[in-house]
Amino acid sequence: MNLLDRHIFKSVLFSCVAAVGLFAFVVALANFVRDLLGPFLAGQIEFGMMVRLLLLLFPYVVVYALPAGILTGVLLTLGRLSADSEVTAMRAAGIGLLRVARPVFVLGGLGMALALYSNFESMPWARVQYHRELADAMRANPLSFLVPKTFIRDFKGYVVYVRDRPAGGGLLRDLWIWELDSQSRVRRLVRAESGRVDYDEAANELVVRLYRAKAEERTADNPEDFSKFPKEPSLEKAEDLRLPLASTLRQDIFHVKPEWLRYRQLQERRAELAKQGPAPGKAKEFAIAKMKLAMIVQEKANLSLAVFAFAFVAVPLGIKVSRRETSANLGIAVLLVLGYYFLLTMVKWLDGHPEYRPDLLLWAPNLLFLGFGTWLLRRVER
């Protein structure tokens, strides 16, 4: 690698690292707000655990940040070099465009290898570990779900409101519990001056014992019929209410999603499915299940190839656009990335139609980008 190669490689590398960091931050921030911010503010997870969970997020966000970051970094660097007439000087010295782009292609290949490892190994491990540790952290302090002066909707079939929860113990004051039916309509309201809550670890439920409680019960068939007065039994101590935590603490997370399987596990799952064969009268469902597993493998491979495809198309595009403005190049990169993922999503909609071979159609966006990049390279070279 001569001086020119090192100059271009370093320039592109620094821009790509910065762009990947930017996109990774945006994706990680969205996941942080959705999954971690609420439990952290409610005291359900500690600061140290939150930092560890954030670190476990990054192998996941890199899957999406790496292709977009490579594209943006190459566009920014070559656009700036072209606007400063450095590319023109190189070509005037007899250096062809492919020779100028060689360091970019090397970087794209290294990025593709990193994406392959991340998609098939580090990301699945980190994703499973992230959800497992998040569930364990929240399960270690289940009473923290009862946040005072907040309408709590974490319990399936219930909405809970607690005015005050003194520090220490499970004492509650001014407790309201709305019990919902299958259509999320209130069929029972329980109010209590006080209560005490305990955690039943075996059943994974909060057991609430109410004192000086009143209950309003409405008709089960039409609880929104307010023309009928509800039943209002008054009790010194109501029966224990059990609030399920299974969905809240995600105990079902150990039924790992197929997208979170490593490459070896995916191949084992596919071999096991093929060995089982279709059940009688379930040939179509069997074909769809096989196709979904095949599409997961192909999608991971395609997202890895997208790193090189984006770098490839960014070379002639950056030189042709010749812009120094960061915002303009960033806008072009965002539009290309959105177009790529839109095409990918359209193909994934066909996962219920294995006869169309959506696993092979997943390669179409990458082939389209590589073809577009080849066409642009020839135009710029001429």
C-alpha positions in Angstrom: 0.0 0.0 0.0 1.7 3.2 -1.2 1.3 6.8 0.1 -1.8 7.5 -2.0 -3.6 4.4 -0.8 -2.8 5.2 2.8 -4.1 8.7 2.4 -7.4 7.7 0.9 -7.8 4.7 3.3 -7.2 6.8 6.4 -9.5 9.6 5.2 -12.3 7.1 4.4 -11.8 5.1 7.6 -12.1 8.1 9.9 -15.2 9.3 8.1 -16.8 5.9 8.2 -16.0 5.3 11.9 -17.6 8.7 12.7 -20.7 7.9 10.6 -21.1 4.4 12.0 -20.9 5.9 15.5 -23.6 8.5 14.6 -26.0 5.9 13.2 -25.3 3.5 16.1 -26.0 6.2 18.6 -29.4 7.1 16.9 -30.5 3.4 16.9 -29.2 2.7 20.4 -31.0 5.8 21.7 -34.3 4.6 20.3 -33.9 1.2 22.0 -32.8 2.9 25.2 -35.9 5.1 25.4 -38.1 2.2 24.5 -36.7 -0.5 26.8 -34.5 1.0 29.5 -35.4 4.6 30.3 -38.7 3.8 32.1 -37.4 1.0 34.2 -34.3 3.0 35.1 -36.3 6.1 36.2 -38.7 3.8 38.2 -35.7 2.3 40.0 -36.2 -1.2 38.5 -32.7 -1.4 37.2 -29.5 0.2 38.6 -27.1 2.5 36.8 -24.4 -0.1 36.5 -26.8 -2.6 35.0 -28.1 0.0 32.6 -24.6 0.7 31.3 -24.0 -3.0 30.8 -27.3 -3.3 28.9 -26.3 -0.4 26.7 -23.1 -2.1 25.9 -25.0 -5.2 24.9 -27.1 -3.1 22.6 -24.2 -2.1 20.4 -23.7 -5.5 18.5 -27.3 -5.2 17.6 -27.3 -1.6 16.4 -24.0 -2.2 14.5 -25.9 -4.5 12.1 -27.9 -1.5 10.9 -25.4 1.2 11.5 -22.5 -0.4 9.6 -23.9 -0.3 6.0 -25.3 3.2 6.5 -22.1 4.4 8.1 -19.8 3.0 5.3 -22.0 4.6 2.6 -22.0 8.0 4.4 -18.3 7.9 5.1 -17.3 7.1 1.5 -19.7 9.8 0.2 -18.3 12.4 2.5 -14.6 11.6 1.8 -14.7 11.2 -2.0 -17.2 14.1 -2.3 -14.7 16.3 -0.5 -11.7 15.0 -2.5 -13.5 15.5 -5.7 -14.6 19.1 -4.8 -11.0 19.9 -3.9 -9.9 18.6 -7.3 -7.7 16.0 -5.7 -9.5 13.2 -7.8 -8.9 15.3 -10.9 -5.2 15.6 -10.1 -5.0 11.9 -9.6 -6.6 11.1 -12.9 -4.5 13.7 -14.7 -1.4 11.8 -13.3 -2.7 8.7 -15.1 -4.3 7.0 -12.1 -7.6 5.3 -13.1 -10.7 5.5 -11.1 -10.6 1.9 -10.0 -7.1 2.4 -8.8 -8.3 5.5 -6.8 -11.2 3.4 -5.3 -9.0 0.4 -4.4 -8.6 1.4 -0.7 -12.4 2.0 -0.5 -13.1 -1.5 -1.8 -10.6 -2.9 0.7 -12.4 -1.1 3.5 -15.7 -2.3 2.2 -14.5 -5.9 2.2 -13.2 -5.6 5.8 -16.6 -4.1 6.8 -18.4 -7.0 5.1 -16.4 -9.5 7.0 -17.1 -7.6 10.3 -20.8 -7.5 9.4 -20.8 -11.3 8.7 -19.4 -12.0 12.1 -21.7 -9.6 13.8 -24.9 -10.8 12.1 -24.3 -14.5 12.6 -22.4 -14.6 16.0 -22.0 -11.5 18.2 -25.4 -9.9 17.5 -27.5 -13.1 18.3 -25.5 -13.7 21.5 -25.7 -10.1 22.6 -29.5 -9.9 21.8 -30.3 -13.0 23.9 -28.0 -11.8 26.7 -29.5 -8.4 26.7 -33.1 -9.6 27.2 -32.0 -12.3 29.7 -30.1 -9.8 31.9 -32.9 -7.2 31.6 -35.5 -9.7 32.8 -33.2 -10.9 35.6 -32.6 -7.3 36.7 -36.3 -6.5 36.8 -37.1 -9.8 38.5 -34.6 -9.1 41.3 -36.9 -6.3 42.5 -40.4 -7.1 41.3 -42.1 -4.7 43.8 -40.5 -1.8 42.0 -43.2 -2.1 39.4 -45.6 -0.4 41.7 -44.5 3.2 41.1 -46.6 5.7 43.2 -48.8 8.2 41.4 -48.5 6.4 38.1 -51.1 4.4 36.1 -49.3 1.1 35.8 -50.2 -1.0 32.8 -47.5 -3.6 33.0 -49.8 -6.3 34.3 -51.8 -8.1 31.7 -55.5 -7.6 32.2 -55.1 -4.9 34.9 -54.4 -1.2 35.4 -53.0 -0.3 38.8 -52.7 3.1 40.6 -51.0 3.6 44.0 -51.0 7.0 45.7 -48.2 6.2 48.2 -45.7 3.4 48.8 -43.6 4.0 51.9 -39.9 3.0 51.6 -39.2 -0.6 52.6 -41.7 -3.4 52.9 -44.7 -4.0 50.7 -47.2 -1.6 52.3 -49.4 0.4 49.9 -51.8 3.3 50.5 -54.8 4.4 48.5 -54.8 1.6 46.0 -56.9 1.4 42.8 -57.1 -1.7 40.6 -59.1 -1.8 37.3 -59.6 -5.4 36.1 -60.1 -5.5 32.3 -61.8 -8.0 30.1 -60.5 -9.4 26.8 -61.5 -6.2 25.0 -59.7 -4.0 27.5 -63.0 -2.8 29.0 -63.3 -2.3 32.8 -65.4 -5.0 34.3 -64.3 -4.6 37.9 -62.9 -1.7 40.0 -61.3 -2.3 43.4 -60.4 0.5 45.7 -58.7 0.1 49.0 -57.4 2.4 51.8 -54.3 0.2 52.2 -52.8 -3.1 51.1 -49.8 -5.2 51.3 -48.0 -6.8 48.4 -45.7 -9.9 48.3 -44.0 -11.6 45.4 -44.9 -15.3 44.7 -41.7 -16.4 42.9 -43.1 -19.8 42.0 -46.1 -18.4 40.1 -44.2 -15.2 39.1 -47.0 -13.0 40.4 -47.5 -10.1 42.8 -50.0 -11.0 45.5 -51.9 -8.0 46.7 -53.9 -8.2 50.0 -56.4 -5.3 50.3 -57.8 -3.8 53.5 -61.0 -1.7 53.8 -61.7 -2.3 50.2 -64.7 -1.6 48.0 -65.4 -3.2 44.6 -67.6 -2.2 41.7 -68.5 -5.1 39.4 -70.3 -4.6 36.1 -72.1 -7.1 33.9 -69.7 -9.4 32.1 -71.5 -9.3 28.8 -71.7 -5.5 28.5 -69.5 -3.7 31.1 -70.0 -0.3 29.4 -73.7 -0.3 30.0 -73.8 2.4 32.7 -77.6 2.3 32.8 -77.3 -0.6 35.3 -75.8 0.2 38.7 -72.8 -1.8 39.5 -72.6 -4.1 42.4 -70.7 -2.5 45.3 -69.7 -5.0 48.0 -67.7 -3.5 50.9 -65.1 -5.7 52.5 -62.8 -5.2 55.5 -60.3 -7.4 53.7 -60.8 -8.4 50.1 -59.5 -11.7 48.7 -56.0 -11.6 47.5 -55.5 -10.3 44.0 -52.8 -11.8 41.9 -51.1 -9.6 39.3 -49.2 -11.7 36.6 -45.7 -10.7 35.8 -44.9 -13.2 33.1 -45.2 -10.8 30.2 -43.7 -7.9 32.1 -40.6 -9.9 33.1 -40.4 -11.6 29.8 -40.0 -15.1 31.1 -40.9 -16.4 27.7 -37.7 -14.8 26.3 -35.9 -18.1 26.6 -38.0 -19.2 23.7 -35.5 -17.4 21.6 -36.6 -15.8 18.3 -35.2 -17.4 15.2 -33.5 -14.1 14.3 -31.4 -14.4 17.5 -30.0 -17.8 16.6 -26.3 -18.1 15.7 -25.4 -19.6 12.3 -24.8 -23.1 13.7 -28.1 -23.0 15.6 -29.9 -21.8 12.5 -28.5 -24.7 10.5 -29.4 -27.2 13.3 -33.0 -25.7 13.4 -33.3 -26.1 9.6 -32.0 -29.7 9.7 -34.3 -30.6 12.6 -37.3 -29.1 10.7 -36.4 -31.0 7.5 -36.1 -34.2 9.5 -39.5 -33.8 11.0 -41.2 -33.3 7.7 -44.7 -31.9 7.2 -47.6 -33.1 9.3 -50.6 -34.5 7.5 -52.4 -31.7 5.8 -49.8 -29.1 6.9 -47.6 -29.0 3.8 -48.1 -25.3 3.2 -47.4 -24.4 6.8 -44.3 -26.6 6.7 -43.1 -24.9 3.5 -43.6 -21.4 5.1 -41.7 -22.4 8.3 -38.8 -23.7 6.1 -38.9 -20.5 4.0 -38.8 -18.2 7.1 -35.7 -19.9 8.4 -34.0 -19.7 5.0 -34.9 -16.0 4.8 -33.3 -15.3 8.1 -30.0 -16.8 6.9 -30.2 -15.0 3.5 -31.1 -11.7 5.2 -28.1 -11.8 7.5 -25.9 -12.6 4.5 -27.4 -9.8 2.5 -27.0 -7.2 5.2 -23.3 -8.1 5.3 -23.0 -7.8 1.5 -24.8 -4.5 1.7 -21.7 -3.0 3.4 -19.6 -3.7 0.3 -22.5 -2.8 -2.1 -22.9 0.6 -0.4 -19.2 1.3 -0.5 -19.1 0.3 -4.2 -22.0 2.6 -5.2 -20.7 5.4 -3.0 -17.4 5.7 -5.0 -18.8 7.0 -8.3 -21.6 8.7 -6.6 -19.3 10.7 -4.3 -17.1 11.7 -7.2 -19.9 12.6 -9.5 -21.8 14.7 -6.9 -18.6 16.5 -5.9 -20.0 18.2 -2.8 -18.1 19.4 0.2 -21.4 20.0 2.2 -21.8 17.3 4.8 -25.6 17.7 5.0 -26.1 17.2 1.3 -24.0 14.0 1.3 -25.7 12.8 4.5 -29.1 13.4 2.9 -28.1 11.3 -0.2 -26.9 8.5 2.0 -30.1 8.5 4.1 -32.2 8.3 0.9 -30.2 5.4 -0.5 -30.4 3.5 2.8 -34.1 4.1 3.1 -34.6 2.9 -0.5 -32.5 -0.2 0.2 -34.5 -1.2 3.3 -37.8 -0.4 1.6 -36.9 -2.9 -1.1 -35.8 -5.4 1.5 -39.0 -5.0 3.4 -41.1 -5.5 0.3 -39.4 -8.8 -0.4 -39.9 -9.9 3.3 -43.6 -9.4 2.9 -43.5 -12.5 0.6 -42.4 -14.8 3.5 -45.9 -16.4 3.4 -45.5 -17.3 -0.3 -42.6 -19.7 -0.6 -43.5 -20.4 -4.2 -42.1 -17.0 -5.1 -38.7 -17.8 -3.5 -38.4 -14.7 -1.4 -35.1 -16.1 0.0 -33.5 -15.6 -3.4 -35.3 -12.3 -4.1 -33.6 -10.9 -1.0 -30.5 -10.6 -3.1 -32.2 -8.2 -5.5 -31.5 -5.0 -3.6 -27.8 -5.7 -3.4 -27.6 -6.8 -7.0 -29.5 -3.6 -8.0 -27.0 -1.4 -6.0 -24.0 -3.2 -7.5 -25.4 -2.8 -11.0 -26.1 0.8 -10.4 -22.6 1.3 -9.0 -21.1 -0.4 -12.1 -23.1 1.8 -14.4 -22.0 4.9 -12.6 -18.3 3.9 -12.5 -18.4 3.5 -16.3 -20.0 6.9 -16.8 -17.6 8.6 -14.4 -14.6 6.8 -16.0 -15.6 8.1 -19.5 
